[in-house]
């Protein structure tokens, strides 16, 4: 079974996660998060399966996040507006996002990967 792996190749965390998956024999379908930004519907499906708060899908350390002053704005935005915003620019999405169609993980923590993908 292949995992969908939404990533940005220049991101160090993404490269570490990819290396971990490859070393553990996981088949992945790479999706370049900036060139093939997931649609609003795709992001909503990932979010709903993740069990996380929607704000966890935002790349809070990204330049775009700071430029748009989203730390202040997110609290005043509806879920629909946040999803719309995430779908508008892949660089706003925290990465990597890894999914097998049922489980979804955002970011990379080795112990969490072991728990979910082994």
C-alpha positions in Angstrom: 0.0 0.0 0.0 1.4 3.4 -1.0 1.3 6.4 1.3 0.5 9.8 0.0 3.4 12.0 1.0 2.8 15.8 0.6 6.2 17.4 0.8 8.4 20.3 -0.2 11.8 18.9 -1.4 13.9 21.8 0.0 12.4 21.2 3.5 14.8 19.4 5.8 12.1 17.8 7.9 10.4 16.5 4.7 13.7 14.9 3.6 14.2 13.3 7.0 10.6 11.9 6.9 11.1 10.6 3.3 14.4 8.9 4.2 12.7 7.3 7.2 9.9 5.9 5.1 12.3 4.6 2.4 14.5 3.0 5.0 11.5 1.2 6.4 10.4 -0.1 3.0 7.4 2.1 2.7 6.1 2.8 -0.8 5.3 6.5 -1.2 3.5 8.7 -3.8 5.3 12.0 -3.7 3.1 15.1 -4.0 5.0 18.4 -4.2 3.0 20.6 -1.9 3.8 23.9 -3.7 3.4 22.6 -7.3 0.4 20.3 -6.6 -1.3 22.1 -3.7 -4.2 19.9 -2.4 -7.7 21.3 -3.0 -9.9 22.6 -0.3 -11.8 19.3 -0.4 -8.6 17.2 -0.1 -7.3 19.3 2.8 -10.7 19.0 4.6 -10.6 15.2 4.2 -7.1 15.0 5.5 -8.0 17.3 8.4 -11.1 15.3 9.3 -9.1 12.0 9.3 -6.2 13.5 11.3 -8.1 14.2 14.5 -6.0 17.4 14.8 -7.2 21.0 15.1 -7.2 22.7 11.7 -4.6 25.2 13.0 -2.1 22.3 13.1 -2.2 22.2 9.3 -0.7 25.7 9.1 3.1 26.1 8.6 3.5 28.6 11.4 7.2 29.0 10.9 6.8 29.8 7.2 7.4 33.2 5.6 4.0 33.4 4.1 2.3 32.7 7.4 4.2 35.6 9.0 3.7 37.9 6.0 -0.1 37.5 6.2 0.0 37.9 10.0 -2.0 34.7 10.3 -1.3 34.3 14.0 -3.7 37.1 14.7 -6.2 36.4 11.8 -6.8 32.7 12.2 -8.9 33.1 15.4 -11.3 35.3 13.5 -11.6 33.0 10.5 -14.2 30.3 10.0 -13.1 26.7 9.3 -14.2 27.2 5.7 -12.1 30.4 5.3 -9.1 28.6 6.8 -9.5 25.7 4.4 -9.8 28.1 1.5 -6.6 29.8 2.6 -4.7 26.6 2.9 -5.7 25.5 -0.5 -4.7 28.8 -2.0 -0.9 28.3 -1.3 0.9 25.1 -0.6 3.6 27.0 1.4 1.0 27.7 4.1 0.6 24.0 4.8 2.7 22.3 7.5 4.7 19.5 6.0 5.1 16.8 5.4 1.6 15.4 5.4 1.6 11.6 5.2 -1.6 9.6 4.7 -2.6 6.0 3.9 -6.2 7.0 3.2 -7.3 6.4 6.8 -4.6 7.8 9.0 -3.1 11.2 8.6 0.1 12.6 10.1 1.3 16.2 9.9 5.0 16.9 10.4 7.6 14.3 11.3 8.3 12.8 14.6 10.1 9.4 14.4 8.3 7.8 17.3 4.9 8.8 15.8 6.0 7.4 12.4 6.9 4.1 14.0 3.6 3.9 15.8 1.6 4.7 12.6 3.5 3.3 9.7 5.1 0.1 11.1 
